[in-house]
């Protein structure tokens, strides 16, 4: 009599287990993709912050530490703004003597530091 029992419940249970395994694998993959996207966005922000800091460092060196604008503001697309915005790139003089100037350029996003670049420049002296 037991030979007449159907094996359908066993096959159905196997299918349910396979669907659960694939659902679990899909959830792990989605989390990995979200993490990768967040890392990519953070890397892009940092790269653009580095670029803006390098641009300001070149300006500092060319002007021997006497740049006009010591603070620059940028919107979310890193376009220059006149007032407080998403990103800020700021030049701070640490010390200055007769031959060498020392400072740093800091890029921040809403108060959080994205990148910091030390900068040095040679002071121009008048020879008599």
TORLUM-508624 format. One record per residue (C-alpha): residue in one letter; x negated, y, z. Coordinates in pm, whole numbers, plus 50000, padded with zeros to 5 digits. Example, Ala and Ser with C-alpha at 12.3 -4.5 7.8 and 13.67 -1.06 7.14 Angstrom:
BEGIN
A487704955050780/S486334989450714/
END
This chain:
BEGIN
X500005000050000/X497175023950068/X495895020049713/X498905039549581/X497975071749769/X497195101449546/X493775118049550/X495265151949462/X494885167149813/X491155159249808/X490705176149468/X492745206149583/X490645209449898/X487475208049687/X488795235949463/X489665257749765/X486175253049910/X484575262249576/X486685293949550/X485635303849905/X481965298049824/X482195319449510/X484075346649701/X481325347149964/X478635349049693/X480525377549523/X480745396749851/X476985393349904/X476335404949545/X478585435349585/X476745445249904/X473405441349726/X474585463449438/X475835490349679/X472535489849866/X470595492049539/X472705521749425/X472165540149754/X468415533949732/X468405546549373/X470255578549469/X467885584649762/X464875578949536/X466215602949275/X466755629849541/X463235624649673/X461715625949323/X463485658749244/X462425672749582/X458805663549504/X459065680949167/X460465713049320/X457805712449595/X455045708249336/X456445737349133/X456435759449442/X452905747749534/X451625758749194/X453285792449243/X451715795649591/X448265787549456/X448625811649163/X449725840149394/X447185831349667/X449955825549921/X451815857349841/X454885843949663/X457995865749652/X460615840049746/X459555817450031/X462915799550040/X464765785849737/X468245770649741/X469545744649498/X472985729749436/X473735692449413/X472375691649056/X469145709349162/X470125741548984/X468755773049148/X471245791849368/X471095826149534/X472545815549868/X472615786350109/X473445754249925/X472895716549938/X469105716349905/X466485740350039/X462775742749947/X460815764450189/X457195776150204/X455645781650547/X452185796150605/X450315777050876/X447115797350888/X445285821750674/X441695833650702/X439365853150477/X438555823750247/X441245797350273/X444995796950322/X446905767250459/X450625760650446/X453315735350376/X456345732650156/X459375714650293/X462365702350090/X465505695250293/X469025683650230/X471445698450484/X468705699850747/X467295665150678/X463725665150542/X463405649150198/X459755657250131/X456935677250283/X453885688850086/X450785704450243/X449275731950029/X445955750550044/X444755779849838/X441645800549806/X441885836549918/X440585862649680/X438105886549837/X436735918649695/X432955919049647/X431195951849705/
END
